Amino acid sequence: MAQNRTVDLLVGAFDLNQRRKFELKNADGKKVLDLFFKPITRADRKKAQSLAGTEEALDISTQMLCQMAELEDGTKAFAAADTQKLQRQLPESVLNEIELFLFGLGEEADIEDAKND
């Protein structure tokens, strides 16, 4: 009987296709849209850092958002070029809320917790 390699056991234990849903609401509490996120891999993070072309964490996190966010049907919610518009024309508190959710820090944590990680 062939023994599974450790890497195969580890990789097989996690489903990278399972998505989490983020419900985005405007200032009045009205639903704007739902965004869906699959788990982030190290390869995703490295790709976002490369596309951002900088070590600046805020630029990388917004690039990661554009890379990872999906609509309900699985299509990409943003293009890579949307990073600048999101950073310039969306309130930072909204962008922070979405990005914290993306990184798994959503409602269970706040900005101060994220800074300490």
CORLIN-V243943 format. One record per residue. RES is the residue in one letter. SS is DSSP state (@ for helix, = for strand, . for the rest). Layout:
# CORLIN-V243943
res:ss
RES:SS
RES:SS
This chain:
# CORLIN-V243943
res:ss
M:.
A:.
Q:.
N:.
R:.
T:@
V:@
D:@
L:@
L:@
V:@
G:@
A:.
F:.
D:.
L:.
N:.
Q:.
R:=
R:=
K:=
F:=
E:=
L:=
K:=
N:.
A:.
D:.
G:.
K:.
K:=
V:=
L:=
D:=
L:=
F:=
F:=
K:=
P:.
I:.
T:.
R:@
A:@
D:@
R:@
K:@
K:@
A:@
Q:@
S:@
L:@
A:@
G:.
T:.
E:.
E:.
A:@
L:@
D:@
I:@
S:@
T:@
Q:@
M:@
L:@
C:@
Q:@
M:@
A:.
E:=
L:.
E:.
D:.
G:.
T:.
K:=
A:.
F:.
A:.
A:.
A:.
D:@
T:@
Q:@
K:@
L:@
Q:@
R:@
Q:@
L:.
P:.
E:@
S:@
V:@
L:@
N:@
E:@
I:@
E:@
L:@
F:@
L:@
F:.
G:.
L:.
G:.
E:.
E:.
A:.
D:.
I:@
E:@
D:@
A:@
K:@
N:@
D:.
